[in-house]
Amino acid sequence: MNTPNLFISLEHYAKENFATETLAHILKTDKAIRQQFLTLLLRGAEPNQLPLNAFSHCDIRTQVPYKGAIIDLEIASASRSRRRHKLQIEVKTQSGAGDGQLLKYLQLDAGHVAYLTPRNYPQHRESSARFLGHFYWQDIYSIIQRNSSQNPLYVQFLKYLEVRNMSPQQPFKRNELRIASEAIDFLGKAEAIVQQVQEGILPLWHELYGPNWEPNKVSPGFDWGDTYYWWYRPRRWIKDTRSFYLELGIAVKHTPRTKPHFFVGFGTWHRKFGRALETDLAKKEKKLKSLEWTPYPEEWDEWGYRKFFKLDTGDPDLIAKRLIRDVEYATEELRKKKLQIINLLRHRLTV
């Protein structure tokens, strides 16, 4: 059984600001971590222009309004001299970079600017001398880890960063290197099978639910523990951000015994909407589980259920045909009288 993580649970209420607030709290209360964090930010700055000792005492604020902009995290030196230095940090954890956000910070001309993101974000550069650089949560993880000892708050936050792929990568293992070439072959076959099943099930879903609002293109899902996946989101299922969707794919993580399995699923990106659905489904949950539908992992920022099908050895084309039949049967399960899952979800979307 997975240990519940407080940060993952609380994140749903504040999204990206949540990680910023947690980091700010740690910086305010831990001098050693604050010093190492500032050293990281200022490593490329001119010491005479932006001295580290100017921040021996500092004010740390979040969500600071300034001339039409909202600064995610600001660290201001509390020097008695006339000159006050400010470090303004744009923080990302999951959302994409907004067009011109960093440039807008720089145009405020209120301080030096830094960019903090997971490592999978494209490297960002600015020509301004006030741009400190692009920094990564993986480095913040390492700083906190070095100073964490047995602090339960830090331990939980580090675990949260691991789940969100914002921790350093683990070293290569010998068996990973051994199977790497075979893995490339597997990924190509996995993509082809998902594509074939998508093409086979699309006419049925189109007939039952209407045209797909998402592109009919298979996408890589490595960040979620999937190899490849495809979303199906009918236009009439879209209401604000409470979008409901069906999905197909091949997963490696979160599957029986963590072996590759094909899946069909349904879910929503809106957690509050998902909790309402969970209440509606309380009487049907036992039936769902008896049919081998399993809930999404707790740490995912989504609500939903998946049903897994074993991937056998053999001809990929024959496997794809069998999986199309499996998905057709699973689709029928969601429409049966004892479940009526699809109708229930449709009703929720119109409430």
Secondary structure, DSSP 8 states (H G I E B T S, - for coil): -----HHHHHHHHHTHHHHHHHHHHHHHH-HHHHHHHHHHHTTTS-TTTS-GGGGSSEEEEEEEEETTEEEEEEEEE--SSS---EEEEEE-SSS---TTHHHHHHHTTSSEEEEEE-TTS------STTEEEEEEHHHHHHHHHHH-TT-HHHHHHHHHHHHTT-S------HHHHHHHHHHHHHHHHHHHHHHHHHHHHHHHHHHHH--BSS-S--EE-GGGTEEEEEEE-BGGG--TT--EEEEEEEESTTSGGG--EEEEEEEES-HHHHHHHHHHTTTTHHHHHHTTEEE--TTSSSEEEEEEEE--SS-HHHHHHHHHHHHHHHHHHTTSTTT-HHHHHHHHHH-
